[in-house]
Structure formats: C-alpha cells, structure tokens
C-alpha cells in the first residue's frame, strides 16, 4: 500500500459522512483498505467512482464535546464527535488516543450494526503499515467519531465486558455459539432487533456462558477461534440474511486486528465484547436450524479475494478479507468458500 492509492482514496472519502440515507454505514473506507491490502489497488478508484455518489457530506457540528459520557450514542452529535477526535489525534499519538477510548467505546460495540468497531479495525491495520501517515490518522479519527456517535450496547453484555474473568459457567466457543437463542420476531432493522434481545428468556445466560480469558494469550486465541467459527456459521446460516450475518464475522475480526495496538490488559474485555457482538448478530439474524454448507468451487486465497474484488459488493469484499485472515490463522480450507457463497447470495 506504499503507492499512495489508499491515501488518495481516504482523501476522497474524508469529504463524506460516516452514514448516508439516514443511518446506513459508509463502507467506503473499509472496502478500499481491504482492496489495497490484498493488492487490488487498480480497482480502488473505479470502485469509489461508483460508490461515492450515494454518500452524504460530512455532518456539521452543533457544539464541542465537553461531557463525553452524555454525548455517547447521540447520533445528532456525529459532527461534534468527528471534530473531537480530529483534534485529539492532532494533539496526541494515535495509540494513546486509541488506548484511552477503546475501553470507553467497547461496551457500545453494537454501534452502527458493529460498523464502528469494524471501521476502527481497518484504520488500525492501515496505520500499522504506515504509522504517521496523516490520511490514515484522519481515518482513525473518523472511525472513532462514528463509533462514539452511534455507541450502542448489546443488551446484557455490560457486566461481561466490565469483568470478563468473573466466575460463571464455562463452555468453549463452539458450545457457546450453539447455545445462542434466537429472537422470535426477526423483522425490522438491526436496532429494532437488538432491542428485543432483553426480552429473550435465555439470552443473558447464553451470553455469559463463554469461558472467560484468564490471560491475554487466551483472549487472542479465543478471538481467533470466534472468527473461525463465525466464518463457518456463515456457511450454515448466511442464506437467511446474507448481508447482516457478514458482521458476525467481520466485527470480531476487527477486534482481533486491533489487539496489537492495545495494552494487553484490554485483550480479555475485547474478547468479551466481540463475543457479545457475534452472539447478538447471530441471535437476531440467524435461523434456529442451519443448512448443509453449500458447494463452492475451490480456490486459493488469492483467487478468493480476486473473485470478491470482481464482484464488487462491499460486504463480499470485507468478508473475503476476514476469512482470509481466519484461514491464515487456522488452515481450515472450508473458510475459503464463505466469500464465494456470499457472492452468490448478495
């Protein structure tokens, strides 16, 4: 990504807002980072030419952020949050700002259907490759600002994130995912669906069932396993909601990518929050019974991403990016079929 194409794309995108049509997330920064990361820089500007027309301008601020706690989750303050983080990242090293705000934002991981944390994960990965690049620092500022403006907790997850090592029933990730109950009424948008979780009788027990991470290394392994299993679950459940169930994979992927930039004391609560996000997206969009995984033509990792890039849908691109990470970590060839399956469905 040293040729500057990603930075040119960021410059174009940073004149746009984090959402459009009222509340839909601007996927541009995430998709172009993935395209550039996987060697498809030649597609970036053509992809943007098609995408930029749907986006809104940067939102205007109302007043500076003073009491950040009361402003969290206030979408009307989006412009204020973007300006706040722009100032913070001009005045302080980006890792310091991230380290301060990650634990504040993490309990609101459902923000923007998890796109707040996903955008931060892409921004951090871009910065790891070019630590002081001003376009990438600006991207992190906009990502953090979006997360703060749309900050939204997963019902019942607060205590789990605040005290991730508390004693409770201990099961592994496979068993925990298998035990996630579904909301009865899977209609409406993500905000409506998440609001129904609190009324699901077994929800909080299922959420608290995951074995806690006792060490940072356990948290990293747990996140790797969570992404792996969520990727395989997409093959079973993706037909029910091909776009939204992508986020059950990409949200924990973003958290996993951010770990190296964080104090290790934050890794265990990061796993707890990522688990809550994946469990929530599963509960509100996946059916109770999955189908047999589909047959998708086998491909190498490079071919998997090339197909996603040709497809062009931002969710297909981001899922391919996530499952390639999971495949590299686990060697599970089944993961490579998930992006192709998403390309068939979307």
Secondary structure, DSSP 8 states (H G I E B T S, - for coil): -TTSHHHHHHHHHTTB-SEETTTEE--HHHHHHHHHHTT-HHHHHHHHHHHGGG--B----SS---SHHHHTT-GGGHHHHHHHHHHHHHHS-HHHHHHHHHHHHHTTBTTTTTHHHHHHHHHHHHHHHSTT-HHHHHHHHHHHHHHHHT-B--TT-HHHHHTTT-----B-HHHHHHT----S---S-HHHHHHHGGG-TTHHHHHTTB---SSHHHHHHHHHHHHHHHHHHHHHHGGGSTTGGGHHHHHHHHHHHHGGGS-GGGHHHHHHHHHHHHHHHHHHHS-SS-----------HHHHHHHHHHH--HHHHHHHHHHHHHHHHH--GGGHHHHHHHHHH-
